[in-house]
Each structure stands twice: as C-alpha cells, then as structure tokens.
Amino acid sequence: MKNEPLSILERFPGKSPLLTLRMAEDPDFYVLCQDYEICVKALRYWTESKKPEARVRIDEYRTLLRELGEEITDELKSSDQPISD
C-alpha cells in the first residue's frame, strides 16, 4: 500500500494483516490510521523541541495519540466480530 501508516502496524503487530486489509478496503479507516501516523510524527517533533510551548504540545499529542489508538482498537474489535445475518 502506498504511504502506508507504519506506526499503527508497529503498535498492533499481531493485527498487521487485518490493519492492512481494513486500510485497503475502508477509506475512513485509512484516514484514521494516517491521522495516527501524523500524530506520532508530531509527538516525536515536539519531544525533541526546545520551544517554550513544547511541554503543552507533548501533552496534547499524547492525549490525541491515546484517543486515536482507542478508536482504532474499537474499529478492530468490530472487525473481529463475525457478521450475523
């Protein structure tokens, strides 16, 4: 997959095939995983930053990363459940 969000695959190594399939089939899920990737990169940036606002930004991105991770986890849980007729 082009521009695959790798951080989410690292976060859920046992779910890699499911993540890859969901990202390929569900554009909204793919965007959610891209958002997670962007958040990881932003957190990394602010963690290394010496700017005065760095501490606040680190806290914000940690919270956002946790929330995105929870949303992705919920999506994966719903994917794991068999579809009933």
MIDOSE-1310 file (N, C-alpha, C; in nm, 2 decimals, decimal comma, always signed):
residues 85
mkne	+0,09/-0,12/+0,00/+0,00/+0,00/+0,00/+0,09/+0,12/+0,00; +0,06/+0,22/-0,08/+0,14/+0,34/-0,09/+0,11/+0,43/+0,03; +0,22/+0,48/+0,08/+0,22/+0,57/+0,20/+0,14/+0,50/+0,32; +0,17/+0,38/+0,34/+0,11/+0,30/+0,45/+0,15/+0,36/+0,58
plsi	+0,06/+0,39/+0,67/+0,09/+0,43/+0,81/+0,16/+0,32/+0,89; +0,29/+0,33/+0,90/+0,37/+0,22/+0,96/+0,36/+0,22/+1,11; +0,34/+0,34/+1,18/+0,34/+0,34/+1,32/+0,22/+0,26/+1,38; +0,11/+0,25/+1,31/+0,00/+0,17/+1,36/+0,03/+0,03/+1,34
lerf	+0,10/-0,01/+1,24/+0,14/-0,15/+1,22/+0,24/-0,19/+1,33; +0,32/-0,10/+1,38/+0,41/-0,13/+1,49/+0,34/-0,14/+1,62; +0,23/-0,06/+1,64/+0,15/-0,06/+1,76/+0,08/-0,19/+1,78; +0,03/-0,24/+1,67/-0,05/-0,37/+1,67/+0,01/-0,47/+1,58
pgks	+0,13/-0,52/+1,61/+0,20/-0,62/+1,52/+0,12/-0,74/+1,49; +0,04/-0,79/+1,58/-0,04/-0,91/+1,56/-0,16/-0,89/+1,47; -0,19/-0,76/+1,45/-0,31/-0,73/+1,37/-0,27/-0,68/+1,23; -0,14/-0,69/+1,20/-0,09/-0,63/+1,07/-0,18/-0,67/+0,95
pllt	-0,21/-0,80/+0,93/-0,29/-0,84/+0,81/-0,43/-0,77/+0,81; -0,49/-0,77/+0,93/-0,62/-0,71/+0,94/-0,62/-0,56/+0,92; -0,52/-0,49/+0,98/-0,50/-0,35/+0,96/-0,48/-0,32/+0,81; -0,39/-0,39/+0,74/-0,36/-0,37/+0,60/-0,49/-0,39/+0,52
lrma	-0,57/-0,49/+0,55/-0,69/-0,52/+0,47/-0,79/-0,40/+0,50; -0,81/-0,36/+0,62/-0,90/-0,26/+0,66/-0,86/-0,13/+0,59; -0,73/-0,09/+0,59/-0,69/+0,03/+0,53/-0,71/+0,03/+0,38; -0,70/-0,09/+0,32/-0,72/-0,10/+0,17/-0,87/-0,09/+0,14
edpd	-0,95/-0,14/+0,22/-1,10/-0,15/+0,19/-1,18/-0,04/+0,24; -1,13/+0,03/+0,35/-1,21/+0,13/+0,41/-1,14/+0,27/+0,41; -1,17/+0,36/+0,33/-1,10/+0,49/+0,32/-1,11/+0,57/+0,45; -1,22/+0,56/+0,53/-1,23/+0,63/+0,65/-1,13/+0,57/+0,76
fyvl	-1,12/+0,44/+0,76/-1,02/+0,37/+0,85/-0,88/+0,41/+0,81; -0,85/+0,41/+0,68/-0,72/+0,45/+0,63/-0,68/+0,59/+0,68; -0,78/+0,68/+0,67/-0,76/+0,82/+0,72/-0,73/+0,82/+0,87; -0,80/+0,74/+0,94/-0,78/+0,73/+1,08/-0,64/+0,69/+1,11
cqdy	-0,59/+0,59/+1,04/-0,45/+0,54/+1,06/-0,35/+0,64/+1,01; -0,38/+0,72/+0,91/-0,29/+0,83/+0,87/-0,29/+0,93/+0,98; -0,40/+0,96/+1,04/-0,40/+1,06/+1,15/-0,31/+1,01/+1,26; -0,32/+0,88/+1,29/-0,23/+0,83/+1,39/-0,09/+0,85/+1,36
eicv	-0,05/+0,82/+1,23/+0,09/+0,84/+1,19/+0,13/+0,98/+1,20; +0,05/+1,08/+1,16/+0,08/+1,22/+1,17/+0,10/+1,26/+1,32; +0,02/+1,20/+1,40/+0,03/+1,23/+1,54/+0,16/+1,18/+1,60; +0,20/+1,06/+1,56/+0,32/+1,00/+1,61/+0,44/+1,09/+1,57
kalr	+0,44/+1,14/+1,45/+0,54/+1,22/+1,40/+0,55/+1,36/+1,47; +0,43/+1,41/+1,49/+0,42/+1,54/+1,57/+0,47/+1,53/+1,71; +0,43/+1,42/+1,77/+0,48/+1,39/+1,91/+0,63/+1,38/+1,91; +0,68/+1,31/+1,82/+0,83/+1,30/+1,81/+0,90/+1,43/+1,79
ywte	+0,84/+1,52/+1,70/+0,89/+1,65/+1,68/+0,89/+1,73/+1,81; +0,78/+1,74/+1,88/+0,77/+1,82/+2,00/+0,85/+1,76/+2,11; +0,87/+1,63/+2,12/+0,95/+1,57/+2,22/+1,10/+1,62/+2,21; +1,14/+1,64/+2,09/+1,28/+1,68/+2,06/+1,29/+1,83/+2,06
skkp	+1,18/+1,91/+2,06/+1,18/+2,05/+2,05/+1,23/+2,12/+2,18; +1,29/+2,23/+2,17/+1,33/+2,31/+2,29/+1,24/+2,44/+2,30; +1,14/+2,44/+2,21/+1,05/+2,56/+2,22/+0,97/+2,57/+2,35; +0,94/+2,69/+2,39/+0,87/+2,70/+2,52/+0,73/+2,63/+2,53
earv	+0,67/+2,62/+2,41/+0,53/+2,55/+2,41/+0,54/+2,40/+2,40; +0,66/+2,34/+2,40/+0,68/+2,20/+2,37/+0,61/+2,12/+2,47; +0,62/+2,15/+2,60/+0,55/+2,06/+2,71/+0,40/+2,05/+2,69; +0,34/+2,17/+2,65/+0,20/+2,17/+2,63/+0,16/+2,08/+2,50
ride	+0,24/+2,10/+2,40/+0,22/+2,02/+2,28/+0,24/+1,87/+2,30; +0,34/+1,84/+2,37/+0,36/+1,70/+2,40/+0,24/+1,64/+2,47; +0,19/+1,71/+2,57/+0,07/+1,66/+2,64/-0,05/+1,64/+2,55; -0,07/+1,74/+2,46/-0,18/+1,74/+2,37/-0,17/+1,62/+2,27
yrtl	-0,05/+1,60/+2,22/-0,03/+1,49/+2,12/-0,04/+1,36/+2,19; +0,01/+1,34/+2,31/+0,00/+1,22/+2,38/-0,15/+1,18/+2,40; -0,23/+1,28/+2,44/-0,37/+1,26/+2,46/-0,44/+1,22/+2,32; -0,41/+1,29/+2,22/-0,46/+1,26/+2,09/-0,42/+1,12/+2,04
lrel	-0,29/+1,09/+2,06/-0,25/+0,96/+2,02/-0,32/+0,85/+2,09; -0,34/+0,87/+2,22/-0,42/+0,77/+2,30/-0,56/+0,75/+2,25; -0,62/+0,87/+2,22/-0,76/+0,87/+2,17/-0,77/+0,80/+2,03; -0,68/+0,83/+1,95/-0,68/+0,77/+1,81/-0,65/+0,62/+1,83
geei	-0,56/+0,58/+1,92/-0,53/+0,44/+1,94/-0,66/+0,36/+1,99; -0,73/+0,43/+2,08/-0,86/+0,37/+2,13/-0,96/+0,35/+2,02; -0,97/+0,46/+1,93/-1,07/+0,45/+1,82/-1,03/+0,34/+1,72; -0,90/+0,32/+1,69/-0,86/+0,22/+1,60/-0,88/+0,08/+1,67
tdel	-0,85/+0,07/+1,80/-0,88/-0,05/+1,87/-1,03/-0,09/+1,86; -1,12/+0,01/+1,88/-1,26/-0,02/+1,87/-1,30/-0,07/+1,73; -1,24/+0,00/+1,63/-1,27/-0,04/+1,49/-1,22/-0,19/+1,47; -1,10/-0,22/+1,52/-1,05/-0,36/+1,50/-1,14/-0,46/+1,57
kssd	-1,19/-0,42/+1,69/-1,27/-0,52/+1,76/-1,40/-0,54/+1,69; -1,45/-0,44/+1,62/-1,58/-0,46/+1,54/-1,55/-0,54/+1,42; -1,43/-0,53/+1,37/-1,39/-0,61/+1,25/-1,37/-0,76/+1,29; -1,33/-0,79/+1,41/-1,31/-0,92/+1,45/-1,44/-1,00/+1,48
qpis	-1,54/-0,93/+1,50/-1,67/-0,99/+1,53/-1,73/-1,05/+1,40; -1,78/-1,17/+1,41/-1,85/-1,22/+1,29/-1,97/-1,15/+1,25; -2,00/-1,13/+1,13/-2,12/-1,06/+1,08/-2,23/-1,16/+1,08; -2,34/-1,13/+1,15/-2,46/-1,22/+1,15/-2,56/-1,17/+1,06
d	-2,64/-1,27/+1,00/-2,74/-1,24/+0,91/-2,87/-1,20/+0,98
